Amino acid sequence: MTDAILDYIPIMVMLILALIIPFVILFIVKQITPRNPARFKNTTYEGGKDPIGEAQVRFNVSYYLLAIVFVLFDVEVLFLYPWAVCYKNSVVLEAIPGFQLAAVGAMTIFLIIALVIGDIYAWKKGAFTWTR
């Protein structure tokens, strides 16, 4: 075998172990778990009382809109950090002519698209007004 193939043997072993170990653990747990079902243990809650109402509760849409706004700002911060680190590095700024202007322009366009358009969309959908 060549050296290139030998380098992949540990990866293959880890892949095989990652595929086998969860099933082995599930089998062992199934074998050692005590099996003594009772009427109260099969109910939704083991508190001794019968459940009242539905198990699924409908949430207001504003929760989801607020989550979208959070993801919008979270993704922006995720992109701003590496940009700021690269922009701070003087080696990168000096090595590529015009990089400074291009970096500022690209981030400005990104912020305009992500922030302004995302905020306008969320505002029109009513994500910032909380209903009581």
N, C-alpha and C positions, 0 to 999 in steps of 0.2 A: 504494500500500500504506500501511497505517496504521503509526504508530510502534510499536504493540504487536507487529505481525507482524515488523517490521524488527529488533526486539530479539531475536527468536528465530533469526535467520539464522545468527549465529555458533555457536549450540548445534547447529543442524542440520548445519552444516559439520563440526563436531567429531564428531558422531554418525556421519556418513557416513565420515569418515576413520577413526574407530575401528572401523568395520565392514569397511573395505576393506584397511587396512594389514596386519593379520595374514595375510590370504590372499596378499597381494603378497609379504610376507617369506617365507612358506612356499614359494611358487612359486620365488622366487629361490634359496632354499637348496636346493630339489630340483634346480634346474638346474646349480648350481655344485658340488654334492657329488660327489666321485669315486666311481665305481662299480666296485669290484674285489673282489667277495665271495670269500672263501676258506672252507675248511671250518672252520678254527679261529675265524674272525671271526663265524661264524653260531652258535657255541656260546654258552652262558650266560656263561661267563667266558673271557677271552682269555689265561688263564694257561698254556694248553697241556695242562691235565689235564681229564679228564672229570668233570663234576659228580657228587657222591655224595649220595644221599638226595633228599628232596622239596624243592621250591623254596619251598613254603609251610610255615611253622612255626606250630603252634598255641600261642597264648599263654594263660597262666593267667587266669581270670576276675578274679582279684584286681587285675590291672593296670587293667582297665576300671573296677572299683569305685573304685580309688584315683583314677582320672581323673575320675570323677563327683564325688568329694569335693573334688578340686581345683577343678572348675568351680563347685561350690556355694560355696566360700569366695571364689573369684574374683568371682562375681556379687555376693556380699554386699559386697565391698570396692568394686565398681563402683557400687553404689547408695549406699554410705555416704559416699563422697567428695562428690558434689554436695549431699547432704543436709547435711553438715557445713559446706560453704561457704555454703549458703543460711541455715543456722541461725546462723552466725557474723555474717551481715550484719544489722546493727541496723536498717537502713532497712526491711527486709522484716518484721522482728519487730514494729516499731512501727506499720507501715502496716495490718497485718491483726490485729484484736483476736482473741486466743485462738489465734494461730498457734503460739506457743511450746508450749503444752500439746498442741495437735493434732500438731505435728511430732514431739514426743517420744513421744506415744502411737502414732503411725503407725510410727515406726521401731522402737519396742519390739515391736509386734505383728509387724512384718516380721522382726525378728531372732528372735523366738520361733518363728515359723513356719519360717523358712529354716534357722536354726541348730539349734534343738532337734529339730525333726521330721526335718530332713535328717541330723543326726548320729545320731539313733536309728535311722533307716532304714539308714544305712551300717553302724552297729554291728551291727544284726540280720543284715545280709547278710555280715558278716565282713570288711569293708573295712579295718578297723584291725588285724586279726591277719594277720601275714605268714607264709605257709607256706613252709617251707624244703625 
